[in-house]
Amino acid sequence: MNGTGENSTPATFDHNEIQQNPQILNPRIPNPNPNNFPHSNSHHYHHISQPQQQQQSNRRPRGFAVTAGNSSGSSDGKGRREREKEKERTKLRERHRRAITSRMLSGLRQYGNFPLPARADMNDVLAALAREAGWMVEPDGTTYRSSPPPSQLGGLPVRSSESALSASSLKNCSMKASLDCQPAVLGIDENLSPASLDSVVVTEMETKSEKYSTSNIDSPESLEAHQLIQHVQSDFHEDNYSGTPHVPVYIKLQSGIINSYCQLVDPHGIRQELKHLKSLNVDGVVVDCWWGIVEGWTPQKYMWLGYRELFMIIREFQLKVQVVLAFHEYGGSDSGNVFISLPHWVLEIGKDNQDIFFTDREGRRNTECLSWGIDKERVLRGRTGIEVYFDFMRSFRSEFDDIFGDGLITAVEIGLGASGELKFPSFPERLGWRYPGVGEFQCYDRYLQQNLRKAAKLRGHSFWAQGPDNAGNYNSRPPETGYFCEKGDYESYFGRFFLNWYAQMLIDHADNVLSLASLTFEETQIVVKIPAVYWWYKTPSHAAELTAGYYNPTNRDGYSPVFEVLRKHSVTMKFVCPRSHIYFRENDESSADPESLSWQVLNTAWDCGLTVAGQNADPCFDRGEHIKMVETSKPNNDPDRRHFSFFVFQLPSPFVQRTYCFSELDHFIKNMHGASFVEL
């Protein structure tokens, strides 16, 4: 061994060799002199066993050991006192470091909604802040800007995306010049081990904090971590979004404001909330009109009284209205104990003919919405599914003809599937699905099976008239299945046939309903909501998108055929914008990629010539997440200056949370409107 520790075989040295040549222990010591070692240390070597000598010879002295080893003539008592003092100083520094870290983590979790693990270290904090600034951080530490890599973009044109906290934006922060313009220079002894670096970093932090300890408590230097982050973000957004295109903001009203008898539950509470919203300069509100309420008891007997009363109150505040014609069931973990079923007369039909509902491979029925297999089957008291939807739309248009004439209603959204989104109900929580399961194909009712048999016979392979038998269950992962795994059966001839047919059922349903909606609302903007199925997006099969009805593996664009139908009917595409990747833990095994999915969907829609709008996937309080919505709504780096035509914002259900959210909502709306303002 050469003394540097580079060879794999350790060498041993006796006491005389160490005394005569101390450079064996530390090759960096020039002009070795045995007198450099105190007598007490020299005497100590007699008691070291052979294995201990090998371990000792391979380690460099560090920290206090270097100081003690290089000091000559120090007594045993003085050395012990110095060591004890150094231990106490190290304990104090460690306590101080842990206290600072604890306060930082607490602030980031409480005020910034950072999903930091319980035993987070500085790597977790750096990764979270990097993602907040618009960077991508892989589990192995690889860090890069959030533009989707070309391998995930298919044939779509690549556009660069700028970080939310770029270098130019950070210059706007009003910190001391020596803090924000000069990087900290950290002198580190090369002899120190990685375990010693924490103490050095803490010492540098303490020195810098002491230097500015006389600052005013209200200055940026004294802000806590979450306040500093918000300060930097607010400066950036004021500079960046003032004068940008105006994107109208609509607030979605709660679903429980109309009861099952179509009566307005709390007119006074509605007025109070509308008053708050008006003070925030929102452009309008979104109202769900539920098929299960309006036509809830008797076929073709429509009750609109509660909705008319609600529209009259909204008119008092001079707000615009977007109406959602909801043909699905409502209720779940985030519904605030509100449950709205399909019409009772439809459920009565379903007791005798359960095939009117979507069905999985095990024969379990999903009553969230009607199967698309009955779109042209007269199984609903002599009417087809399409006719039932058409009659409901015509009744609404006729009932509120005066309100349409006044221009109060600016858009009508047509519910086309589960949750009002154009998708198969492949992820039903009541049947046991939990994120990030791949879901199950919903094509096993009698009517869709008849359609599949016709398609297989037309193709000349009647034995293909069945769904895949190796696609797993609701909570399977792609590698666990023979169908969705890499090079799985989804790529086989039968797999491609089945997925094409399955996706075509979704397209045909949209085409059939929208053709009648266009006749009903000739001069009104029609909106269709597209889901964000982002989990397993990084896998080749995109399994969750396949079960939802979007044939969008890595080698195929599954959204263009859908958007061509929307363009055919001059429909606005409203995309449910998912939360950013920062909210997915590093150990998340779902291969989720919400940013890349959003990039593909939005750019495909714009390239197809569609008008595009947006909606947040779930309520949030985080200002950083609000700003990401603004960036998605009107990208700064888009050369064509494309932006959303409007944005629908969902508030939390409990009133206390909604009130708390109003202050952040004010900031969000001003940025969406492109207004300049002074931060409160």
C-alpha positions as CSV (number, residue, x, y, z in Angstrom):
1,M,0.0,0.0,0.0
2,N,1.3,3.4,-0.9
3,G,-0.2,5.4,2.0
4,T,-2.8,7.1,0.0
5,G,-5.4,4.3,0.3
6,E,-5.6,3.6,-3.4
7,N,-4.7,-0.1,-3.3
8,S,-7.2,-2.6,-2.2
9,T,-4.9,-4.6,0.1
10,P,-4.2,-2.9,3.4
11,A,-0.7,-2.6,4.8
12,T,0.4,-2.8,8.5
13,F,3.0,-0.8,10.3
14,D,4.6,-1.3,13.7
15,H,5.1,1.3,16.4
16,N,8.7,2.1,15.4
17,E,7.8,2.7,11.7
18,I,5.0,5.1,12.8
19,Q,7.3,7.0,15.1
20,Q,10.1,7.3,12.5
21,N,7.8,8.2,9.7
22,P,4.4,9.9,10.7
23,Q,3.8,10.6,7.0
24,I,2.5,7.1,6.8
25,L,-0.6,8.2,8.7
26,N,-0.9,11.5,6.9
27,P,1.1,11.8,3.6
28,R,0.3,15.5,3.4
29,I,2.5,16.3,6.4
30,P,5.8,17.8,5.0
31,N,9.2,17.0,6.4
32,P,8.1,14.2,8.8
33,N,9.5,14.6,12.3
34,P,8.8,12.2,15.2
35,N,8.7,15.1,17.6
36,N,5.5,16.3,16.0
37,F,3.7,13.5,17.9
38,P,3.2,14.1,21.7
39,H,4.6,11.5,24.0
40,S,1.2,10.6,25.3
41,N,0.0,9.7,21.8
42,S,3.2,7.8,21.1
43,H,2.6,5.7,24.3
44,H,-0.9,5.0,23.2
45,Y,0.2,3.0,20.1
46,H,1.6,0.2,22.3
47,H,-2.0,-0.8,23.1
48,I,-3.3,-1.0,19.5
49,S,-4.0,-4.5,18.2
50,Q,-3.0,-5.6,14.7
51,P,-6.5,-5.1,13.1
52,Q,-6.9,-1.8,14.8
53,Q,-3.5,-0.8,13.4
54,Q,-4.7,-1.6,9.9
55,Q,-7.8,0.4,10.3
56,Q,-5.9,3.3,11.9
57,S,-3.4,3.3,9.1
58,N,-6.0,3.7,6.4
59,R,-7.7,6.7,8.0
60,R,-6.6,10.3,7.9
61,P,-6.8,12.3,11.1
62,R,-9.4,15.0,10.9
63,G,-11.1,17.7,12.9
64,F,-9.6,18.0,16.4
65,A,-7.3,15.0,15.8
66,V,-5.3,17.1,13.3
67,T,-4.9,20.0,15.7
68,A,-4.0,17.7,18.6
69,G,-1.5,15.7,16.5
70,N,0.3,18.8,15.2
71,S,0.5,20.6,18.5
72,S,3.8,19.9,20.4
73,G,4.4,19.9,24.1
74,S,0.7,19.9,25.1
75,S,0.0,18.0,28.3
76,D,-2.5,15.1,28.7
77,G,-4.9,17.3,30.9
78,K,-4.9,20.2,28.4
79,G,-5.6,17.8,25.5
80,R,-8.5,16.2,27.4
81,R,-10.0,19.6,28.2
82,E,-9.7,20.8,24.5
83,R,-11.4,17.6,23.4
84,E,-14.3,18.0,25.8
85,K,-14.7,21.6,24.8
86,E,-14.7,20.6,21.1
87,K,-17.4,17.9,21.8
88,E,-19.6,20.5,23.5
89,R,-19.2,23.0,20.7
90,T,-20.0,20.2,18.2
91,K,-23.2,19.3,20.2
92,L,-24.3,22.9,20.2
93,R,-23.7,23.3,16.5
94,E,-25.7,20.2,15.8
95,R,-28.6,21.3,18.0
96,H,-28.6,24.7,16.3
97,R,-28.5,23.0,12.9
98,R,-31.3,20.7,13.7
99,A,-33.4,23.6,15.1
100,I,-32.9,25.6,11.9
101,T,-33.7,22.5,9.8
102,S,-36.8,21.7,11.8
103,R,-38.2,25.3,11.4
104,M,-37.5,25.3,7.7
105,L,-39.2,21.9,7.1
106,S,-42.1,22.9,9.3
107,G,-42.6,26.2,7.3
108,L,-42.2,24.5,4.0
109,R,-44.8,21.8,4.9
110,Q,-47.3,24.1,6.5
111,Y,-47.2,27.1,4.2
112,G,-45.8,25.8,1.0
113,N,-47.5,22.4,0.8
114,F,-44.2,20.8,0.1
115,P,-44.6,17.0,0.4
116,L,-41.4,16.4,2.5
117,P,-41.0,13.0,4.2
118,A,-41.1,12.8,7.9
119,R,-37.3,12.4,8.2
120,A,-36.4,14.8,5.4
121,D,-32.7,15.8,4.9
122,M,-31.3,18.7,2.9
123,N,-31.4,16.6,-0.3
124,D,-35.2,16.4,0.0
125,V,-35.4,20.1,0.6
126,L,-33.2,20.9,-2.4
127,A,-35.2,18.6,-4.6
128,A,-38.5,20.1,-3.5
129,L,-37.2,23.7,-4.1
130,A,-35.8,22.7,-7.5
131,R,-39.1,21.2,-8.6
132,E,-40.9,24.3,-7.3
133,A,-38.6,26.4,-9.5
134,G,-39.6,24.3,-12.6
135,W,-36.9,21.8,-12.7
136,M,-37.2,18.0,-12.8
137,V,-35.3,15.9,-10.2
138,E,-35.0,12.2,-10.7
139,P,-34.7,9.8,-7.7
140,D,-31.0,9.3,-8.5
141,G,-30.4,13.1,-8.3
142,T,-30.3,13.8,-12.0
143,T,-31.7,17.3,-12.4
144,Y,-32.8,19.1,-15.6
145,R,-35.3,21.6,-16.9
146,S,-38.9,20.5,-17.1
147,S,-39.2,20.5,-20.9
148,P,-40.3,17.0,-21.9
149,P,-37.5,15.0,-23.4
150,P,-37.9,14.4,-27.2
151,S,-38.4,10.7,-26.6
152,Q,-41.7,11.4,-24.9
153,L,-43.1,13.9,-27.3
154,G,-43.8,11.7,-30.3
155,G,-44.1,13.7,-33.4
156,L,-45.1,16.9,-31.7
157,P,-42.9,20.0,-32.2
158,V,-40.7,20.8,-29.3
159,R,-40.9,24.1,-27.5
160,S,-38.7,25.1,-24.6
161,S,-40.2,26.0,-21.3
162,E,-38.7,28.5,-18.9
163,S,-38.3,27.9,-15.2
164,A,-40.7,29.6,-12.9
165,L,-37.8,31.0,-10.9
166,S,-35.2,31.9,-13.5
167,A,-32.0,33.7,-12.9
168,S,-33.5,37.0,-14.0
169,S,-36.4,36.7,-11.6
170,L,-34.1,36.0,-8.6
171,K,-32.3,39.2,-9.2
172,N,-35.5,41.0,-8.4
173,C,-35.5,39.8,-4.8
174,S,-34.7,42.6,-2.4
175,M,-32.0,40.8,-0.5
176,K,-28.7,42.3,0.4
177,A,-26.3,42.4,-2.5
178,S,-23.8,40.3,-0.7
179,L,-26.5,37.7,-0.1
180,D,-28.1,37.4,-3.5
181,C,-25.3,38.3,-5.8
182,Q,-22.3,36.6,-4.3
183,P,-22.2,32.8,-3.8
184,A,-21.0,31.6,-0.5
185,V,-17.3,30.7,-0.6
186,L,-16.8,27.6,1.5
187,G,-13.2,26.7,2.4
188,I,-13.0,23.0,3.1
189,D,-9.9,21.2,4.2
190,E,-9.3,18.3,1.8
191,N,-8.5,16.1,4.8
192,L,-12.1,16.4,6.1
193,S,-14.4,13.4,5.6
194,P,-17.9,13.8,4.3
195,A,-19.2,13.3,7.8
196,S,-17.4,16.5,8.9
197,L,-18.9,18.8,6.3
198,D,-22.1,19.4,8.2
199,S,-20.2,21.2,10.9
200,V,-18.4,23.4,8.4
201,V,-21.7,24.3,6.6
202,V,-23.3,25.1,9.9
203,T,-20.4,27.3,10.8
204,E,-20.7,29.2,7.5
205,M,-24.4,29.7,8.1
206,E,-23.9,30.9,11.6
207,T,-21.3,33.4,10.5
208,K,-23.5,34.8,7.8
209,S,-26.6,35.0,10.1
210,E,-24.5,36.8,12.7
211,K,-23.4,39.3,10.1
212,Y,-26.9,40.3,9.4
213,S,-28.4,39.8,12.9
214,T,-29.0,43.5,13.3
215,S,-31.4,43.6,10.4
216,N,-35.0,44.8,10.9
217,I,-37.3,42.0,11.7
218,D,-39.5,42.9,8.8
219,S,-36.7,42.8,6.3
220,P,-36.4,40.0,3.8
221,E,-33.3,38.8,5.6
222,S,-35.4,37.9,8.6
223,L,-38.2,36.2,6.7
224,E,-38.8,32.5,7.3
225,A,-38.4,30.0,4.5
226,H,-42.0,30.0,3.3
227,Q,-42.2,33.9,3.4
228,L,-39.0,34.2,1.4
229,I,-40.3,31.8,-1.3
230,Q,-43.6,33.7,-1.6
231,H,-41.6,37.0,-1.7
232,V,-39.5,35.8,-4.6
233,Q,-42.5,34.4,-6.4
234,S,-44.6,37.6,-6.0
235,D,-41.8,39.8,-7.4
236,F,-41.5,37.5,-10.3
237,H,-45.2,37.3,-11.1
238,E,-45.8,41.1,-10.8
239,D,-43.0,41.7,-13.4
240,N,-43.9,38.8,-15.6
241,Y,-47.8,38.8,-16.0
242,S,-48.6,42.5,-16.0
243,G,-49.8,43.3,-19.5
244,T,-50.3,39.6,-20.5
245,P,-53.5,38.5,-22.2
246,H,-56.7,38.6,-20.2
247,V,-57.9,35.1,-19.3
248,P,-61.4,35.2,-17.7
249,V,-61.7,33.3,-14.5
250,Y,-64.9,31.4,-13.5
251,I,-65.5,30.0,-10.0
252,K,-67.2,26.7,-9.7
253,L,-70.1,26.8,-7.2
254,Q,-70.7,23.9,-4.9
255,S,-72.8,21.0,-6.1
256,G,-75.0,20.9,-3.0
257,I,-76.7,24.3,-3.4
258,I,-79.7,22.6,-5.1
259,N,-81.4,19.8,-3.3
260,S,-83.0,16.6,-4.8
261,Y,-86.3,18.5,-5.3
262,C,-84.6,21.2,-7.3
263,Q,-84.9,23.8,-4.5
264,L,-82.2,26.4,-3.7
265,V,-80.9,25.4,-0.3
266,D,-79.4,28.6,1.1
267,P,-80.1,31.8,-0.9
268,H,-78.5,34.0,1.8
269,G,-75.3,32.0,1.8
270,I,-75.2,32.1,-2.0
271,R,-75.5,35.9,-1.9
272,Q,-72.7,36.2,0.6
273,E,-70.4,34.0,-1.5
274,L,-71.2,35.8,-4.7
275,K,-70.5,39.1,-2.9
276,H,-67.0,37.9,-2.0
277,L,-66.4,36.6,-5.5
278,K,-67.6,39.9,-7.1
279,S,-65.1,41.8,-4.9
280,L,-62.3,39.7,-6.3
281,N,-63.3,40.7,-9.9
282,V,-64.1,37.1,-11.0
283,D,-65.7,37.0,-14.5
284,G,-68.4,34.6,-13.6
285,V,-69.4,31.3,-12.0
286,V,-70.0,27.7,-13.1
287,V,-73.3,26.0,-12.2
288,D,-73.8,22.2,-12.4
289,C,-77.3,21.3,-13.7
290,W,-77.8,17.7,-12.6
291,W,-79.8,15.3,-14.8
292,G,-80.5,13.2,-11.6
293,I,-82.2,16.3,-10.0
294,V,-84.1,17.9,-12.9
295,E,-85.5,14.7,-14.4
296,G,-85.0,12.8,-11.2
297,W,-88.5,11.3,-10.7
298,T,-90.4,10.9,-13.9
299,P,-89.2,10.6,-17.5
300,Q,-89.5,13.9,-19.5
301,K,-90.8,15.8,-16.5
302,Y,-88.2,18.5,-15.8
303,M,-88.0,20.7,-12.7
304,W,-85.9,23.9,-13.2
305,L,-87.3,26.1,-10.4
306,G,-84.2,26.1,-8.1
307,Y,-81.9,26.8,-11.0
308,R,-84.0,29.8,-12.2
309,E,-83.9,31.2,-8.7
310,L,-80.1,30.8,-8.6
311,F,-79.6,32.4,-12.0
312,M,-81.7,35.4,-10.9
313,I,-79.4,35.9,-7.8
314,I,-76.3,35.6,-10.0
315,R,-77.8,38.3,-12.3
316,E,-78.0,40.7,-9.4
317,F,-74.2,40.6,-9.1
318,Q,-73.7,41.1,-12.9
319,L,-71.7,37.9,-13.2
320,K,-71.6,35.6,-16.2
321,V,-72.7,31.9,-16.0
322,Q,-71.3,28.8,-17.5
323,V,-73.7,25.8,-17.2
324,V,-72.6,22.1,-16.9
325,L,-75.2,19.6,-18.1
326,A,-74.2,16.8,-15.8
327,F,-75.3,13.3,-16.9
328,H,-73.3,11.4,-14.3
329,E,-73.5,10.5,-10.6
330,Y,-71.9,12.8,-8.0
331,G,-70.5,11.7,-4.7
332,G,-67.2,10.5,-3.2
333,S,-64.5,11.2,-0.7
334,D,-64.2,14.9,-1.8
335,S,-67.9,15.6,-2.3
336,G,-68.6,17.0,1.2
337,N,-71.3,14.4,2.0
338,V,-73.3,15.4,-1.1
339,F,-74.6,12.6,-3.2
340,I,-76.5,13.0,-6.5
341,S,-77.5,9.8,-8.3
342,L,-78.8,9.2,-11.8
343,P,-82.5,9.7,-12.1
344,H,-84.5,7.3,-10.0
345,W,-86.5,6.0,-12.9
346,V,-83.3,5.1,-14.7
347,L,-82.1,3.2,-11.6
348,E,-85.4,1.3,-11.6
349,I,-84.8,0.3,-15.2
350,G,-81.3,-0.8,-14.2
351,K,-82.7,-3.2,-11.6
352,D,-84.3,-5.2,-14.4
353,N,-81.6,-4.6,-17.1
354,Q,-78.2,-4.0,-15.5
355,D,-76.6,-3.9,-18.9
356,I,-77.5,-0.2,-19.2
357,F,-74.5,0.4,-17.0
358,F,-70.8,0.1,-17.7
359,T,-69.5,-3.4,-16.6
360,D,-66.0,-4.7,-15.9
361,R,-64.7,-8.2,-16.7
362,E,-65.9,-9.6,-13.4
363,G,-69.5,-8.5,-14.2
364,R,-69.5,-5.6,-11.6
365,R,-71.8,-2.8,-12.6
366,N,-70.9,0.9,-12.4
367,T,-73.9,3.2,-11.9
368,E,-71.9,6.4,-12.3
369,C,-73.2,6.9,-15.8
370,L,-75.0,5.1,-18.6
371,S,-73.1,2.7,-20.9
372,W,-72.3,4.1,-24.3
373,G,-73.6,0.8,-25.7
374,I,-77.2,2.0,-25.3
375,D,-76.6,5.3,-27.2
376,K,-78.8,3.9,-30.0
377,E,-80.7,1.2,-28.1
378,R,-84.3,2.0,-27.0
379,V,-84.1,0.7,-23.5
380,L,-85.0,3.8,-21.5
381,R,-88.8,3.8,-21.6
382,G,-88.8,3.8,-25.4
383,R,-85.9,6.2,-25.8
384,T,-82.3,5.7,-26.7
385,G,-79.5,7.2,-24.6
386,I,-78.8,9.9,-27.2
387,E,-82.5,10.9,-27.2
388,V,-82.6,11.2,-23.4
389,Y,-79.6,13.5,-23.5
390,F,-81.1,15.5,-26.4
391,D,-84.5,15.9,-24.7
392,F,-82.8,17.2,-21.5
393,M,-80.7,19.7,-23.5
394,R,-83.7,21.0,-25.4
395,S,-85.7,21.4,-22.2
396,F,-82.9,23.5,-20.7
397,R,-82.6,25.7,-23.8
398,S,-86.3,26.3,-23.9
399,E,-86.7,26.9,-20.2
400,F,-84.0,29.6,-20.0
401,D,-84.5,31.2,-23.4
402,D,-84.8,34.6,-21.8
403,I,-81.5,34.2,-19.9
404,F,-79.8,33.1,-23.1
405,G,-81.2,36.2,-24.8
406,D,-79.8,38.5,-22.0
407,G,-76.3,37.0,-22.5
408,L,-76.1,35.8,-18.9
409,I,-75.1,32.2,-20.0
410,T,-71.9,32.3,-22.0
411,A,-71.1,28.6,-22.4
412,V,-72.7,25.2,-21.9
413,E,-70.5,22.2,-21.0
414,I,-71.8,18.8,-22.0
415,G,-71.0,15.9,-19.7
416,L,-69.8,13.0,-21.7
417,G,-68.8,10.4,-19.1
418,A,-67.6,9.7,-15.6
419,S,-67.0,12.9,-13.6
420,G,-68.4,14.8,-16.6
421,E,-65.2,14.0,-18.5
422,L,-64.9,12.3,-21.8
423,K,-63.6,9.0,-20.5
424,F,-64.6,5.5,-19.6
425,P,-65.3,5.0,-15.8
426,S,-62.2,2.9,-15.4
427,F,-61.2,4.1,-12.0
428,P,-64.2,3.6,-9.7
429,E,-63.3,4.0,-6.0
430,R,-66.5,2.2,-4.9
431,L,-65.3,-0.9,-6.7
432,G,-61.9,-0.8,-5.0
433,W,-59.7,1.2,-7.3
434,R,-56.9,3.2,-5.7
435,Y,-54.3,5.4,-7.2
436,P,-52.1,4.4,-9.1
437,G,-53.9,1.3,-10.3
438,V,-54.2,0.9,-14.1
439,G,-58.0,0.5,-13.9
440,E,-60.0,-1.9,-15.9
441,F,-61.7,-1.9,-19.3
442,Q,-65.4,-1.1,-19.1
443,C,-66.8,-2.9,-22.1
444,Y,-68.5,-6.1,-20.8
445,D,-72.2,-5.0,-20.8
446,R,-74.3,-6.8,-23.3
447,Y,-74.6,-3.9,-25.7
448,L,-70.9,-3.1,-26.0
449,Q,-70.1,-6.8,-26.3
450,Q,-72.5,-7.0,-29.3
451,N,-70.7,-4.1,-30.9
452,L,-67.3,-5.8,-30.3
453,R,-68.6,-9.0,-31.9
454,K,-69.7,-7.1,-35.0
455,A,-66.3,-5.3,-35.3
456,A,-64.4,-8.6,-34.9
457,K,-66.6,-10.3,-37.5
458,L,-66.1,-7.4,-39.9
459,R,-62.3,-7.7,-39.4
460,G,-62.6,-11.4,-40.2
461,H,-61.5,-12.7,-36.8
462,S,-64.6,-13.6,-34.8
463,F,-62.5,-15.1,-32.0
464,W,-61.3,-11.5,-31.2
465,A,-64.8,-10.7,-29.9
466,Q,-63.6,-10.6,-26.3
467,G,-61.6,-8.3,-24.0
468,P,-58.0,-9.1,-23.0
469,D,-57.8,-11.7,-20.2
470,N,-54.3,-10.7,-18.9
471,A,-54.9,-7.0,-18.2
472,G,-54.9,-7.4,-14.4
473,N,-57.3,-5.8,-12.1
474,Y,-58.1,-2.2,-10.9
475,N,-55.0,-1.9,-8.8
476,S,-52.5,-3.8,-10.9
477,R,-49.2,-2.2,-12.1
478,P,-48.2,-2.5,-15.8
479,P,-45.2,-4.8,-15.1
480,E,-47.5,-7.2,-13.2
481,T,-49.7,-7.8,-16.3
482,G,-49.1,-9.6,-19.5
483,Y,-51.0,-7.0,-21.4
484,F,-49.6,-3.6,-20.3
485,C,-46.0,-4.7,-19.6
486,E,-43.2,-3.7,-21.9
487,K,-43.6,-5.5,-25.2
488,G,-46.9,-6.8,-23.8
489,D,-50.0,-8.0,-25.7
490,Y,-51.2,-4.4,-26.2
491,E,-48.8,-4.4,-29.1
492,S,-50.1,-7.6,-30.7
493,Y,-52.5,-7.8,-33.6
494,F,-55.4,-8.5,-31.3
495,G,-54.2,-5.9,-28.8
496,R,-54.1,-3.2,-31.5
497,F,-57.5,-4.2,-32.8
498,F,-59.1,-4.1,-29.4
499,L,-57.6,-0.8,-28.4
500,N,-58.7,0.8,-31.7
501,W,-62.2,-0.4,-31.2
502,Y,-62.3,0.7,-27.5
503,A,-61.1,4.2,-28.3
504,Q,-63.5,4.4,-31.2
505,M,-66.4,3.8,-28.8
506,L,-65.3,7.0,-26.9
507,I,-65.0,9.0,-30.2
508,D,-68.4,7.8,-31.5
509,H,-70.2,8.7,-28.2
510,A,-68.7,12.2,-28.3
511,D,-69.7,12.6,-32.0
512,N,-73.3,11.5,-31.4
513,V,-73.9,13.7,-28.4
514,L,-72.2,16.8,-29.7
515,S,-74.0,16.6,-33.1
516,L,-77.3,17.1,-31.2
517,A,-75.8,19.6,-28.7
518,S,-74.7,21.8,-31.7
519,L,-78.3,21.8,-32.9
520,T,-79.6,22.8,-29.5
521,F,-77.1,25.5,-28.7
522,E,-76.4,27.0,-32.1
523,E,-75.1,30.4,-30.9
524,T,-73.6,29.3,-27.6
525,Q,-70.1,28.1,-26.8
526,I,-70.1,24.4,-26.2
527,V,-67.4,22.9,-23.9
528,V,-66.1,19.4,-23.4
529,K,-63.9,18.4,-20.5
530,I,-60.9,16.2,-21.1
531,P,-59.3,14.3,-18.2
532,A,-55.7,14.2,-17.1
533,V,-54.7,10.6,-16.8
534,Y,-51.1,11.2,-15.9
535,W,-50.0,8.0,-14.0
536,W,-48.0,5.4,-15.9
537,Y,-47.3,8.1,-18.5
538,K,-43.6,7.2,-18.4
539,T,-44.2,3.6,-19.3
540,P,-44.4,2.5,-22.9
541,S,-48.1,1.3,-22.8
542,H,-49.6,4.3,-20.9
543,A,-51.8,1.7,-19.3
544,A,-54.2,4.1,-17.4
545,E,-54.9,6.1,-20.5
546,L,-55.7,2.9,-22.4
547,T,-58.4,1.8,-19.9
548,A,-59.8,5.3,-19.9
549,G,-60.3,5.1,-23.7
550,Y,-57.3,7.1,-25.0
551,Y,-55.1,4.9,-27.2
552,N,-52.0,6.9,-26.5
553,P,-48.9,4.6,-26.0
554,T,-45.5,6.1,-26.6
555,N,-45.6,5.2,-30.3
556,R,-49.0,6.7,-31.1
557,D,-50.9,10.0,-30.6
558,G,-54.2,9.1,-29.0
559,Y,-55.6,12.6,-28.6
560,S,-55.6,13.9,-32.2
561,P,-58.6,11.7,-33.3
562,V,-60.6,12.9,-30.4
563,F,-59.8,16.5,-31.0
564,E,-60.7,16.2,-34.7
565,V,-64.3,15.3,-33.6
566,L,-64.3,18.3,-31.2
567,R,-63.2,20.6,-34.0
568,K,-65.9,19.2,-36.3
569,H,-68.5,20.5,-33.9
570,S,-66.6,23.8,-33.0
571,V,-66.2,22.7,-29.4
572,T,-64.0,24.2,-26.8
573,M,-61.7,21.7,-25.2
574,K,-61.4,22.2,-21.4
575,F,-58.4,20.3,-19.9
576,V,-58.3,19.3,-16.3
577,C,-54.8,20.6,-15.4
578,P,-53.1,18.2,-13.0
579,R,-51.0,19.4,-10.1
580,S,-47.3,19.7,-10.8
581,H,-44.8,16.8,-10.3
582,I,-43.6,18.3,-7.0
583,Y,-46.6,16.8,-5.3
584,F,-45.5,13.3,-6.2
585,R,-42.9,11.8,-3.8
586,E,-39.6,10.6,-5.1
587,N,-40.5,7.1,-4.1
588,D,-43.7,7.2,-6.0
589,E,-43.8,4.2,-8.3
590,S,-46.6,5.4,-10.6
591,S,-44.3,6.7,-13.3
592,A,-46.5,9.8,-13.3
593,D,-45.6,12.7,-15.6
594,P,-48.3,15.4,-15.4
595,E,-46.2,18.0,-17.1
596,S,-45.5,15.9,-20.2
597,L,-49.1,14.9,-20.4
598,S,-50.2,18.5,-20.2
599,W,-47.7,19.5,-22.8
600,Q,-49.0,16.8,-25.2
601,V,-52.7,17.5,-24.7
602,L,-52.6,21.3,-24.9
603,N,-50.2,21.5,-27.9
604,T,-52.1,18.8,-29.8
605,A,-55.4,20.7,-29.2
606,W,-53.9,24.0,-30.3
607,D,-52.3,22.4,-33.4
608,C,-55.8,21.0,-34.3
609,G,-57.2,24.5,-34.2
610,L,-59.2,24.1,-31.0
611,T,-60.2,26.7,-28.6
612,V,-58.6,25.6,-25.3
613,A,-59.7,26.3,-21.7
614,G,-58.6,24.9,-18.3
615,Q,-59.7,23.8,-14.9
616,N,-57.7,22.9,-11.8
617,A,-57.9,19.2,-10.9
618,D,-58.5,19.8,-7.2
619,P,-58.6,22.7,-4.8
620,C,-55.3,24.0,-3.5
621,F,-54.1,26.9,-1.3
622,D,-50.5,27.0,-2.6
623,R,-49.5,30.2,-4.4
624,G,-46.8,28.4,-6.2
625,E,-49.2,26.0,-7.6
626,H,-51.5,28.9,-8.6
627,I,-48.7,30.4,-10.6
628,K,-48.1,27.2,-12.4
629,M,-51.7,27.3,-13.5
630,V,-51.1,30.8,-14.8
631,E,-48.0,29.7,-16.7
632,T,-50.0,26.8,-18.2
633,S,-52.9,29.1,-19.2
634,K,-50.7,31.6,-21.1
635,P,-47.2,30.2,-21.7
636,N,-44.6,33.0,-21.9
637,N,-42.4,31.1,-24.3
638,D,-45.2,30.3,-26.9
639,P,-44.2,32.1,-30.1
640,D,-47.8,32.1,-31.3
641,R,-49.0,33.8,-28.0
642,R,-51.6,31.1,-27.5
643,H,-53.5,31.0,-24.3
644,F,-56.7,29.6,-22.6
645,S,-60.0,31.2,-23.5
646,F,-61.0,30.9,-19.8
647,F,-60.1,29.1,-16.6
648,V,-62.5,27.4,-14.2
649,F,-61.3,27.5,-10.6
650,Q,-62.6,25.0,-8.0
651,L,-62.7,26.2,-4.4
652,P,-62.5,23.8,-1.4
653,S,-65.9,22.6,-0.1
654,P,-65.9,23.7,3.5
655,F,-66.8,27.3,3.8
656,V,-63.9,28.1,6.3
657,Q,-61.4,26.8,3.7
658,R,-63.1,28.7,0.9
659,T,-62.8,31.9,3.0
660,Y,-59.1,31.3,3.7
661,C,-58.6,30.7,0.0
662,F,-60.0,34.1,-1.1
663,S,-56.7,36.0,-0.4
664,E,-54.7,33.6,-2.6
665,L,-57.5,33.6,-5.2
666,D,-57.2,37.4,-5.5
667,H,-53.6,37.1,-6.4
668,F,-54.4,34.3,-8.9
669,I,-57.1,36.3,-10.6
670,K,-55.0,39.4,-11.0
671,N,-52.3,37.3,-12.7
672,M,-54.8,35.7,-15.0
673,H,-56.2,39.0,-15.9
674,G,-52.7,40.4,-16.6
675,A,-53.2,43.2,-14.2
676,S,-50.5,45.1,-12.4
677,F,-50.9,45.3,-8.7
678,V,-49.1,46.0,-5.4
679,E,-48.6,42.9,-3.3
680,L,-50.6,43.1,-0.1
